């Protein structure tokens, strides 16, 4: 018969074993973080970075090597004459897993497969026909992801994080709403649709919001904590807002979803030849490009046309500047095609208030497709870091 004292003793030992496993997992996570951030390190360098004893560090490194989280790096020899055995060096294995970034637009789907440093391995683009049903578009999306993984040589089981950008509002519960150009693209979860082919967490976000994150990661907003990224074409405006270094989604993900073009003067853009840059019609695109070339060649009529458009748009843009007072307002789309016309017009509008504005305008150096992909990979990295460096993705290391 088991006594109460025996049960208490067994429970105490179980707690101790759980605590020991947790400590070993934390130590393994600290070791991985040191190598992820520090490049190639020796055992002593890892020990100094983590504060873990040398013996424990050795066991952890051997275990992480066995599970392919680390790679052994051949020591660099600067002298042809050997002088004893060089210290063994370790590096984080960025090929230990993969990330998936999807850019979903009305006319195409682009899938980027990247390693755990967010370095792209494969970019796979599929053109989608107008008028696809939701089911057809989801099936195309799934097939594009599978094909991209196949091309990269990675399996779905090795994907640790995925992010999908989409048009429309992405609600706090992950459902997509307010379809503007894609039939049936409302009141459903893209993440749930991808669950059968991706066993990892899938985040879904509006494309303009991800483009803002991309600017902070790899564009003109690096080291900037307060900025707005805005793209305007076809009478639409896509707005991504970053406050205090964090993406601002507003109530239920609706922040930045400004669709009332007339209120911001964007109807003028929709009717202007420059809207051709956002059009799927090659002829309209060519006309827009010809206008830009004419402005830069000094054609006075072309210049006047562009300046009239800039003046019509400036009051709406100024409202954003004064309401949010960001350090930067990054412009893309039609605005970025003629920054020498639009940016001075926006500055003049702000100056009419008679006090200095906190904001300055700048054109995007990335462009929307690249910015969106960088933003999606940035969210993937956040998820990977949360998994690996919290220990969630690690088995308990062996007893030491």
N, C-alpha and C positions, 0 to 999 in steps of 0.2 A: 504494500500500500504506500502510495506517495504521500509524504507529509507536506504540510504547508511550508515548512522551512526548505524542503527540497524543491518545491515548485518555485519558491522565491529565489532560490539559488540558480535554478535553471533560467528563470526570467532575467536575472542579473547578467548571467553569461551571454544570453541572447542579445541583450542591449549592448554589452561590451563588443560582441562580434559586429553588430550593426555599426557602432561608433568607429571601430577599426576600419571597416570597409569604407565608411564615409571619409575618414581621414586619408586613406590610400587613394580614393577617387579624387579628393581635393588636391592632394599632392601631384597626382598625374595631370590634373588640369592645369595646375601652376607650371608644371614642367612644359606642357604643350604651349602654354601662353608665352613662356620665355623664349621658346624656339620659334614660334610663329612671328614674334616681334623682333627677335634678336639675330636672325639669320643662322649661320652655322656656329655652333658652340661646342666647347669641350665639356667634359663632366664637371670640372672645377668651375667653369663659367656658368653652367646651369645651376650648380649648387649655390654660387654667390647670388645669382639672380632670384632664386626661389627661397633661400634660407633653409633648405632641406639638407639633412646630413648626407655625407658622401655615399655611405653604404645604401641608404634608401634611394638616393638618386640613381645609383648604378642599377638597382633592381627595377626601378620604374622605367629607366631608359631601355633596358633589355626587354621588358614587357611591351612597351610601346613600339619598339622595333619589331617584335614578333607579330604584333597586330597591324603592322604597316602604317602606323601613324607617323613614324619617323623614317628617315633614310640615313645611311652611313655615308659620310662625305670623305672622299679621298683627300688626305692632307696635302697641302701645297708644298712642294719641295723647292726651296729657293737656292739650294746648294746641291751640286751633284754628289758631293761626298756625304754619305749617311752619318748622322751624329746621334745615334740611339734611335729608339722607336718613337715616332712622333705621336702626340696625343690624339686619341680617337675623337673625331668630330661628328656632330649630329645636326640634322636639319629637319624642320617640319616637312612632312610629305604632302605637298599641296595637291598631289594627284590621289590622295586617299579618299576623296569624294568629289562630287560635282554639284553645280548649281545650275538652275534653269531660269532664264529671263525671257519672257514672252512679250512681244509688242504686237498688240492686236488692234488693227484699224479696219475701216470699212472696206478697203480694197485689198488688204494683204495681211498676212500673219508672219512675223519674223521671230524665230526661236534662236536664242544664243545659249550655248552650253559653255560653262566656264569652270575653271578649277577653283579650289578653295581660297585662292588669292584674288578671285574675280578676274583672272586673266582669261579672255575668250579663247575657246578651243575650236568651236564651229559656230557659224551663223547660217541658218537655213531659212530661206524666205519662200513663201507660197502665196501666189496671187489668188484672191478669192473673187468669184463672180458676183456682180450686183444681184441683190434680191435673194441671197441664200436664206433658207430658213434657219432658225436657231439650231435645230438638230443637225442640219448639214454643216453649219459653221463649227459647232462643237466637234463633230466627227473630223472635220478638216484640221482643227486645232490639235486634237489628240494624235492624228496621224503625223502632223508636222513635228510634234514633240518626239514621238517614237523614231521618226526618220533622223532627226537631229542627234538624238542619243546614239543611234546606230552609226552615224557618220563620225561621231566623236570617239567611238569605241567604249562608251560608258553604258552601264546598265541602269535601269530605273532604280534598282535597289541601292545604288551608290549615290543617288541624289539626296542631299541633305536639306535643300531648301529650293523653293521655286516662287517666283513673283510674276504675275500677269498684269500688264497694263491694258486698260480698256477705255473706250469712250463712255461718256455718261457718268452719273453719280454712282459711287460705290458706298453703300450704306454701312453703318457701324457693324451690322450683323453679316456683312460680306455680300449681300445681294446687290445686283446691278439694277439701276433704275434710270429713267429719263432718256430713252433712246432717241437720238436725233437723226441718225442716218442708217442704223442697222435694224432691219425688221425683227420684231419679237425679242429684242435685246433688253428685256426688263423683267424684274421680279423673279430672279433666279440666282443661284450661286454658281459662279464659274468654278470655284474651288471644289465644290461637291461633284461637279461634272468631271473633274480631273482626278478624283480620288482613285478610280480603278486603274490608272496607269502611273500615278505618282504616289508612293507610300509616305512621302514627307509632308510637312506643313506647306500649304500653298497660300500665299498672300495675293490679294487682288486689290489694285488701286487705280484711280483715275490717271490717265496719261499725263495731264498737265501737272498734277501733283508730283508724279515720279520725275518729270522733266526738271522740276525745281530741285529735287534731291540730287539729280544728276549734275546740275550746275554746281551744287555745293561739293560734290564728290570730285568732279573732274573739270569743271568749267570756270567761268569768271567769278563765281561766288565762293570759291575756296577761302576759308577763314572769315567769311562774312556771316553774321548771325541773324541779321534782319534784312530780308530781301523779298522781292516779288518777281516771278518770271511770267511774262505774258506773251502769248502768241495769238495773233489775230489773222484770220483769213476767212473767206466765204461768209462774211457776216457773223462769224462766231468769235468768241474770245475764250481762250483757255488760260486759267490763272492758277498758278501754284504759289502758295504763301509759306514762307519760313520765318518763324518768330523765335528768337532765343536759340537758334540752331536746330529747332525742331519743326517738322512739318505741321502746319496748322490745318486741321480738317474741318473745324467748326462743328456745329450741331449736326450729328448724323451724316457727316462726310460731305456736307453741301457747300462748304466754304470754297469760294472761287468759281462756282458754277454760274457764271453770268451769261444768260442766254437772251437778255433783252437788248439786242443789238441797237435798236433805235434809241434807247436811253443813253447809250454811250457814243452815239454817232457812228456806230459800226455799219449801219445800213449803207453809209456812203462808201465804205470799203467794198461791200458786197456788189455795189453797182459800178465800181471802178475797175479799170483794166488790170490793176495790180492784183485783184482777187484771183486772177488766173494762176498765181503761184500755188494756191490751195485747191486748184481744180484738177479733176481727173482728165479733163479734155486737153489733149496735146496742143491743139490750136490756141486755146486760151492761154495756156502756159507760155507758148511761144510769143504771143502778143505782149504778155506781161514782161518777159525778158527783153523784148525789143524796146519797150518803154524805158526800162532801166538803162539800157545801152544808150538810148537817145539822151536821157538826162545827163549821163556821164560824158557824152560827146558834146554837151553844151547846147542842145536844142532848147530854145526858150519856151516853146509851146509844151514840150514834154515836162520841163521843169515846173511850169506854172500848174500843170495838171496834178503833179505829185504834191506840190505845195498846198494847193486847194484841199486835197485829201488830208494832208497832215493837219491843217488848221481845223478841219471838220472833226477830226478825231481827238485833237488835243484836250478839249474840255473834259471829256469822259476819262481820259488817262490822268488828268490832273486831279480828278476826284479821288482816284485810287491813291495817288501820291500823298494827298493831304490827309486822307482818312487813315492810312496805315503808316505813313512816315517811314518807309523802309530806307535803309542805306542805299540799296541798289534797286533799280527797276530794270530787269533784263528783258529785252524785246527780241521776238523772233517772228517767223512768218513773213508777211508782207512788210512789216516794219523793218526787219533786218536786211531787206533787199536794198533799201536806200536810207541807211542810217544818217547820211549827211543832210538829208531833207527832214526826216521825221524827228530825230533826236533834238535838233535845235528848236523845232516848232514846239515840242513838249516842254523844253526848258523855258521858252518864252512864255508859255501859258502859266507855268508855275511862278515865274518872276512877276507876273501882273498882280500877285497878292500883296506885294510890297514888303514882304519879309522873306528871309532866306529859307529855302526849302531844305529839309534834311536829306532829300533824295537826289540821286543822280541817275541818269539813263545810260545804258550801255547795251550794245548788241551782243547776242549770244555767239560764242565762238564754236559751240558744239553743233547747233542745229537740233531740232526736236527729236529726230530718230535716235541720234547718239545720246542725247541727254536722257531720254526715256530709258534706254538700255542701261546707262550708267546708274540711273536711279533705281531701276529694278534690281540690279546686281548689288547695290548698296543695301537694300532691304534684305536680300538673300544673305549678305555677309553678317548683318545683325542677327539673323536667325542661326547661322552657323556658329557664330561666336557664343550665342546663348546656349547652344547645344554642347559644344565642345568644351568651352572654358568654364561652364558650370558643372561639368561632369555628367550631364544627361546622356551623352552619346558614348560614354566610356564604361566599360566593365570594371569591376573592382580589381585593382592591381594585386599581385600575390603578397602574401604575408611577409614581413621583413623583421 
